[in-house]
Amino acid sequence: MTAIRRWLAVCAALTTAGCTVGPDFHSPGVTAPASWGSEPASAGLTYGAAVDTQWWHRFGDPELDSLVGRLAKQNIQLQSATQRIDQARAQMHVAASAGLPQASWSGSYAYRHLSSHGIFSLAEPAPGSSFQFDFFANTLSAGWDLDLFGMVRRAVEAEHANQLAAMEARHALALATLADLATSYMQLRGVQEQIRITNTNIGLAQRNLDLVQSRFGNGVATTLDLAQARAQLATLRANLPDLQNSEAELINAIGFLLAEPPRALEAELTTPAAQPPVPPQVPVGIPSTLAKRRPDILAAEARLHAATAQIGVATAAFYPDITLTGNMGTESLSAADFFALPARQFAAGPTLQVPVFQGGRLIYTLRLRQAQQKEAVLAYRNAVLGAWREVDDAMTAYAQARRARQETVEAFGQNRAAFSAATQRYREGASDYLNVVATQAALLSSQSALAANQMKIETTLVALYRALGGGWEYAEVAAR
């Protein structure tokens, strides 16, 4: 008993000391540029304030706000990501349980017959003893791995980092899903504007056809004028099916994000609405804060942390391991005295395990973990560089789309004036119908370009918000 107490004291001291082998994780440093590119900033479109985490409200569209409000609760991928977080949390507790005392109970009964020619033939049985007997036993066993060199602690650290990675992966998915929803919504309103423009031009073409038919009946217009007017009307009507198909696909895309069956949102979204306006300026923060905000970068950092901790697990496998074990119970040949004091039995003491020869398994496991950690470092660096590039690309695309707006508006105004003049000259008989056809086609093209430009401004702004890494918080608020 004195020796056992001495072992317990030594093991307790070693456990309290908390020797943990392997490298400690330190958040990787990032040398970020002092500011973003000058092109968007010079246009007065961005400024360096904190990134807006509820940026979809800045479009001032109640329908978009309503769709986002339903997204976090209904999206199936977000629900699956939540389950992966629960799995990672459970795995962490599984790893932590290895460092806690373990206990189990077993009970047994057996009717035995011993061979008279077996090992017991070496001893002379007591007078009247039988080789057939009942045997009752119950045992309470306990053990506690002291984790002297931190194998369990490093494993828990790795699983905790994996849990953080799962959480950041859900944040990244929430941001991507939000951006997909907003992009599809902007595209839907853009397509609906294209449908409205096409229908307006169909109405103009129909009135022109009526005019040509009237003039043809009066002998003023020619057969060529009549054919051109009819061809123009048919061409415009032929554009509608593709636009209507795109409208249906975008409505279904939004419905899919909300886990709705096809056409479930048709009644809600087929009513045309104006293309949402964009804010005059966008807060973009500074590059040095991007690594602390973008979920994909934070997930890569968490995976690097887990890989670093796994090196500690592999390193601890080279060191001795001590487990305190003990068992107590009773053994009896009769059920009557099964719980009697003389039937008790117990054993207690430490078990020392020392790796002597493992065929290279420990060495190559350590090398494997070190290589995985180096790969995680590269993945982290790649995530940071990719994030900077995405922000710069999105800012440039947004600025260029805004710059193109002025020229597109100018082209629309000139084409509208040209179409009006051509129509008036045809009414007065000063020009043929070919000028009307040409100017209306140019007008339709510039109107479509104006709607497409507005849609591009909106979608590139959504891409910029996504690249900046803000907005995933909506899913966390909805989950509470």
C-alpha positions in Angstrom: 0.0 0.0 0.0 2.9 2.4 0.7 4.3 1.8 -2.8 0.9 2.5 -4.3 0.6 5.7 -2.4 4.0 6.7 -3.6 3.1 6.0 -7.2 -0.1 8.0 -6.9 1.8 11.0 -5.5 4.3 10.9 -8.3 1.6 10.5 -11.0 -0.5 13.3 -9.5 2.6 15.6 -9.5 3.3 14.7 -13.1 -0.3 15.3 -14.1 -0.4 18.7 -12.3 2.8 19.7 -14.1 0.9 19.3 -17.4 3.8 18.4 -19.6 2.5 18.8 -23.2 4.9 18.0 -26.0 4.7 19.2 -29.6 4.5 22.8 -31.0 2.1 25.3 -29.6 -0.1 27.0 -32.1 0.3 30.7 -32.9 -2.0 32.6 -35.2 -0.1 33.2 -38.4 0.9 36.8 -39.1 -0.3 38.5 -42.2 1.5 41.3 -43.9 -1.5 43.2 -45.5 -1.4 46.2 -47.8 -2.1 49.5 -46.2 -5.2 50.2 -48.3 -7.2 48.8 -51.2 -6.6 49.7 -54.8 -7.0 53.4 -55.7 -9.3 53.0 -58.7 -12.7 52.4 -56.9 -11.7 54.9 -54.1 -10.9 57.6 -56.7 -14.4 57.3 -58.1 -15.8 58.1 -54.7 -17.7 54.8 -54.4 -16.0 53.3 -51.4 -14.6 54.4 -48.0 -12.7 52.8 -45.2 -15.4 52.5 -42.5 -16.4 49.2 -40.9 -18.0 46.7 -43.3 -21.8 46.6 -43.1 -23.0 43.3 -41.8 -26.6 43.9 -43.0 -25.7 45.2 -46.4 -28.8 43.8 -48.2 -30.9 46.5 -46.4 -28.9 49.1 -48.2 -30.8 48.2 -51.5 -34.0 49.4 -49.9 -36.0 46.5 -51.2 -38.6 45.0 -48.8 -39.0 41.8 -50.9 -35.3 41.1 -50.7 -35.3 41.7 -47.0 -38.2 39.3 -46.6 -36.4 36.6 -48.6 -33.2 37.0 -46.5 -35.3 36.8 -43.4 -36.5 33.3 -44.4 -33.1 32.1 -45.7 -31.4 31.1 -42.5 -34.3 29.0 -41.2 -35.2 27.3 -44.4 -32.0 26.7 -46.3 -31.1 23.0 -46.2 -27.4 23.4 -46.6 -27.2 25.7 -43.6 -29.1 23.1 -41.6 -26.6 20.4 -42.7 -23.8 22.7 -41.7 -25.3 23.1 -38.2 -25.3 19.3 -37.9 -21.6 19.2 -38.9 -20.9 21.6 -36.0 -22.8 19.3 -33.6 -20.7 16.4 -34.9 -17.5 18.2 -34.4 -18.5 19.2 -30.9 -19.4 15.6 -30.0 -16.1 14.4 -31.5 -14.3 16.9 -29.2 -16.1 15.4 -26.1 -15.2 11.9 -27.3 -11.5 12.9 -27.4 -11.7 14.6 -24.0 -13.3 11.5 -22.4 -10.0 9.6 -23.0 -8.4 11.8 -20.3 -11.1 11.1 -17.7 -11.3 8.1 -15.3 -13.0 5.1 -16.9 -15.0 2.6 -14.9 -17.0 -0.5 -15.9 -18.7 -3.4 -14.1 -19.0 -7.0 -15.2 -20.7 -10.0 -13.6 -20.6 -13.6 -14.7 -21.7 -17.1 -13.8 -20.3 -20.3 -15.2 -20.7 -24.0 -14.6 -17.3 -25.5 -15.0 -15.8 -28.9 -15.5 -12.0 -29.1 -15.2 -10.0 -31.7 -17.0 -8.4 -34.3 -14.7 -5.5 -34.5 -17.3 -5.0 -30.8 -17.6 -3.0 -28.4 -15.6 -4.7 -29.3 -12.4 -3.3 -32.9 -12.7 -0.1 -31.3 -11.4 -1.6 -30.7 -8.1 -3.3 -33.1 -5.7 -7.0 -32.2 -5.2 -8.3 -31.9 -1.7 -10.3 -34.8 -0.3 -13.9 -34.7 -1.5 -13.2 -32.0 -4.1 -14.9 -32.2 -7.5 -13.8 -31.1 -10.9 -17.3 -29.8 -11.5 -18.5 -26.6 -9.8 -20.4 -23.4 -10.1 -18.4 -20.2 -10.4 -19.8 -16.7 -9.6 -17.8 -13.5 -10.1 -18.4 -9.8 -10.3 -15.8 -7.1 -10.9 -15.7 -3.3 -10.9 -12.8 -2.2 -13.0 -11.4 1.4 -13.2 -8.6 3.1 -15.1 -7.2 6.5 -15.6 -4.7 7.5 -18.3 -2.6 10.2 -16.6 -1.7 11.8 -20.0 1.7 12.7 -18.8 2.9 14.1 -22.1 -0.3 15.6 -23.4 -1.5 13.2 -26.0 -5.1 13.5 -24.9 -4.8 17.3 -24.4 -3.4 17.8 -27.9 -6.2 15.6 -29.3 -8.8 17.7 -27.5 -7.1 20.8 -28.8 -7.2 19.5 -32.4 -10.9 18.5 -32.1 -11.7 21.9 -30.6 -10.0 23.5 -33.6 -12.0 21.3 -35.9 -15.2 22.5 -34.2 -14.1 26.1 -34.9 -13.4 25.2 -38.5 -16.9 23.7 -38.8 -18.4 26.9 -37.3 -16.5 29.1 -39.7 -17.4 26.8 -42.6 -21.1 27.4 -41.8 -20.4 31.1 -41.7 -18.8 30.9 -45.1 -21.8 28.9 -46.4 -24.2 31.4 -44.9 -22.4 34.3 -46.7 -22.2 32.4 -50.0 -25.9 31.5 -49.8 -26.9 35.0 -49.0 -24.9 36.3 -51.9 -26.4 33.7 -54.2 -29.9 34.7 -53.1 -29.2 38.4 -53.6 -27.5 37.9 -57.0 -30.4 35.7 -58.2 -32.9 38.4 -57.0 -31.0 41.2 -58.8 -30.9 39.1 -62.0 -34.6 38.4 -61.7 -35.5 42.1 -61.5 -33.1 42.7 -64.4 -34.8 40.1 -66.5 -38.2 41.4 -65.6 -37.1 44.9 -66.7 -36.0 43.4 -70.0 -39.4 41.8 -70.4 -41.1 45.2 -69.6 -38.8 46.9 -72.2 -39.5 44.2 -74.8 -43.3 44.5 -74.2 -43.1 48.3 -74.5 -41.3 48.0 -77.8 -43.8 45.4 -79.0 -46.5 47.9 -78.3 -44.6 50.5 -80.3 -44.0 48.1 -83.1 -47.7 47.2 -83.2 -48.7 50.9 -83.4 -46.1 51.3 -86.2 -47.6 48.3 -88.0 -51.1 49.8 -87.7 -49.7 53.1 -89.1 -48.0 51.3 -92.0 -51.2 49.3 -92.7 -53.2 52.5 -92.7 -50.8 54.2 -95.1 -50.7 51.1 -97.2 -54.5 51.1 -97.5 -54.3 54.7 -98.6 -51.7 53.8 -101.2 -48.9 55.8 -99.5 -46.8 52.9 -98.0 -45.2 50.2 -100.0 -45.2 46.4 -99.7 -41.7 46.6 -98.4 -42.7 48.9 -95.6 -45.5 46.5 -94.6 -43.1 43.5 -94.6 -40.5 45.4 -92.5 -43.1 46.4 -89.9 -44.4 42.9 -89.6 -40.9 41.4 -89.4 -39.9 43.9 -86.7 -43.0 43.0 -84.6 -42.3 39.2 -85.0 -38.6 39.7 -84.0 -39.5 41.5 -80.8 -42.1 38.9 -79.9 -39.5 36.1 -80.5 -37.4 37.6 -77.7 -40.0 37.1 -75.0 -39.8 33.3 -74.6 -36.1 33.2 -73.7 -36.6 36.1 -71.2 -39.7 34.4 -69.6 -37.7 31.2 -69.4 -34.9 33.0 -67.6 -37.4 34.6 -65.2 -38.9 31.1 -64.3 -35.4 29.7 -63.7 -34.4 32.5 -61.4 -37.6 32.2 -59.4 -36.9 28.5 -59.0 -33.3 29.2 -58.1 -34.4 31.5 -55.3 -37.0 28.9 -54.2 -34.4 26.2 -54.1 -32.3 28.3 -51.7 -35.4 28.6 -49.5 -36.1 24.9 -49.7 -39.3 25.5 -51.6 -40.6 23.3 -54.5 -40.5 24.6 -58.0 -42.9 27.5 -58.8 -43.8 27.9 -55.1 -42.6 31.6 -55.2 -44.1 32.3 -58.6 -47.0 34.3 -57.3 -44.8 36.3 -55.0 -42.0 37.1 -57.5 -43.6 37.3 -60.9 -45.1 40.7 -60.1 -42.4 43.0 -61.6 -40.7 45.5 -59.4 -38.1 48.2 -60.1 -34.5 47.2 -60.1 -33.1 48.0 -56.6 -30.9 51.1 -56.4 -27.4 50.9 -55.1 -26.1 53.0 -52.2 -23.9 56.0 -53.2 -20.9 54.7 -51.2 -19.8 51.4 -49.8 -17.8 50.9 -46.6 -15.0 48.4 -47.3 -12.8 48.5 -44.2 -9.1 48.0 -44.5 -7.1 45.0 -45.8 -5.6 44.1 -42.4 -9.0 43.4 -40.9 -10.0 41.0 -43.8 -8.3 38.0 -42.3 -10.2 38.5 -39.0 -13.5 38.7 -40.7 -13.7 36.4 -43.7 -15.0 33.0 -42.6 -13.0 31.0 -45.2 -9.7 32.5 -43.8 -10.8 31.8 -40.2 -11.7 28.2 -41.2 -8.3 27.8 -42.8 -6.6 29.1 -39.6 -8.6 26.7 -37.5 -7.6 23.8 -39.7 -4.0 24.9 -39.4 -4.5 24.9 -35.6 -5.8 21.4 -35.7 -2.9 20.2 -37.9 -0.4 21.7 -35.4 -2.1 20.0 -32.5 -1.9 16.7 -34.3 1.8 17.0 -34.4 1.7 17.1 -30.6 -0.4 13.9 -30.6 2.1 12.2 -32.8 5.0 13.4 -30.7 3.5 12.3 -27.4 3.2 8.7 -28.9 7.1 8.4 -28.5 6.9 8.9 -24.7 5.9 6.5 -21.9 2.3 6.4 -20.9 1.1 5.6 -17.4 -2.4 4.3 -16.6 -3.7 3.8 -13.1 -5.8 0.6 -13.0 -7.7 -1.2 -10.4 -10.5 -3.7 -9.9 -12.5 -5.1 -7.0 -15.2 -7.5 -6.7 -16.1 -11.0 -5.4 -15.5 -14.6 -6.5 -17.3 -17.6 -5.1 -18.2 -21.2 -5.8 -21.6 -20.7 -4.2 -24.3 -18.1 -4.6 -25.0 -18.2 -0.9 -21.7 -16.6 0.1 -21.3 -14.6 -3.1 -21.3 -11.3 -1.2 -19.6 -12.6 1.9 -16.5 -10.7 3.1 -14.0 -13.6 2.4 -15.2 -13.7 -1.2 -13.8 -10.2 -2.0 -10.9 -9.7 -4.3 -9.1 -6.6 -5.5 -6.0 -5.4 -7.4 -4.6 -1.9 -8.0 -1.5 -0.4 -9.4 0.0 1.6 -12.3 0.6 0.3 -15.8 3.6 1.7 -17.6 3.7 1.4 -21.4 6.9 2.3 -23.2 7.1 2.1 -27.0 10.2 0.1 -27.9 9.8 -1.0 -31.5 6.8 0.0 -33.7 8.2 -0.8 -37.2 8.6 2.9 -38.0 4.9 3.6 -37.4 5.5 6.4 -34.9 8.2 8.1 -37.0 6.2 8.2 -40.2 3.0 9.2 -38.4 4.9 12.2 -37.1 6.3 13.0 -40.6 2.8 12.7 -41.9 1.4 15.2 -39.4 4.2 17.6 -40.1 3.6 17.4 -43.8 -0.1 18.0 -43.2 0.7 21.0 -41.1 2.9 22.5 -43.8 0.1 22.0 -46.3 -2.3 23.7 -43.9 0.1 26.7 -43.8 0.0 26.9 -47.5 -3.7 26.6 -47.6 -4.0 29.5 -45.2 -1.7 31.7 -47.2 -3.7 30.8 -50.4 -7.0 31.7 -48.7 -5.6 35.1 -47.6 -4.2 35.9 -51.1 -7.4 34.7 -52.7 -9.5 36.9 -50.5 -7.4 40.0 -51.3 -7.7 39.3 -55.0 -11.4 38.8 -54.8 -11.9 42.1 -53.0 -9.7 43.9 -55.5 -11.4 42.3 -58.5 -14.9 43.1 -57.1 -14.0 46.7 -56.3 -12.7 47.2 -59.8 -15.7 45.5 -61.5 -18.1 47.6 -59.4 -16.2 50.9 -60.3 -16.1 50.0 -64.0 -19.8 49.1 -64.1 -20.7 52.5 -62.4 -18.5 54.3 -64.9 -20.2 52.6 -67.9 -23.5 53.9 -66.6 -23.1 57.4 -67.8 -22.3 56.3 -71.4 -25.2 53.9 -71.4 -27.7 56.6 -70.3 -26.3 58.9 -73.0 -26.8 56.3 -75.7 -30.3 55.6 -74.5 -31.2 59.2 -74.7 -29.8 59.7 -78.2 -31.5 56.6 -79.5 -34.8 57.6 -78.1 -34.6 61.0 -79.8 -33.5 59.3 -83.0 -36.5 56.9 -82.9 -38.9 59.7 -82.2 -37.5 61.8 -85.1 -37.6 58.8 -87.5 -41.2 58.0 -86.6 -42.2 61.6 -87.1 -40.4 61.9 -90.4 -42.1 58.7 -91.6 -45.5 60.0 -90.6 -44.8 63.1 -92.7 -43.6 61.0 -95.6 -40.1 62.5 -95.4 -38.3 59.2 -95.0 -38.9 55.5 -95.6 -39.8 52.9 -92.9 -36.3 51.5 -92.9 -35.2 54.4 -90.7 -37.9 53.6 -88.2 -36.9 49.9 -88.0 -33.2 50.8 -87.5 -33.8 53.4 -84.9 -36.2 51.3 -82.9 -33.8 48.4 -82.9 -31.1 50.8 -81.6 -33.5 52.0 -79.0 -34.3 48.5 -77.8 -30.6 47.7 -77.7 -29.8 50.7 -75.6 -32.8 50.1 -73.2 -31.6 46.5 -72.7 -28.1 47.7 -72.2 -29.3 50.2 -69.6 -31.2 47.4 -67.7 -28.2 45.0 -68.0 -25.8 47.7 -66.8 -28.0 48.3 -63.7 -28.1 44.6 -63.1 -24.3 44.4 -63.4 -23.9 47.2 -60.9 -26.1 45.4 -58.5 -24.5 42.0 -58.9 -20.9 43.3 -58.8 -21.8 45.1 -55.6 -23.2 41.9 -54.1 -19.9 40.2 -55.1 -18.0 43.0 -53.4 -20.0 42.6 -50.2 -19.4 38.8 -50.3 -15.6 39.3 -50.8 -15.5 41.7 -47.9 -16.7 38.8 -45.6 -19.6 40.6 -43.8 -23.2 39.5 -43.7 -23.1 35.9 -42.4 -24.3 37.1 -39.0 -27.9 36.9 -40.2 -27.8 33.2 -39.9 -26.5 33.3 -36.3 -29.3 35.7 -35.3 -31.9 33.5 -36.9 -30.5 30.4 -35.2 -30.9 31.7 -31.7 
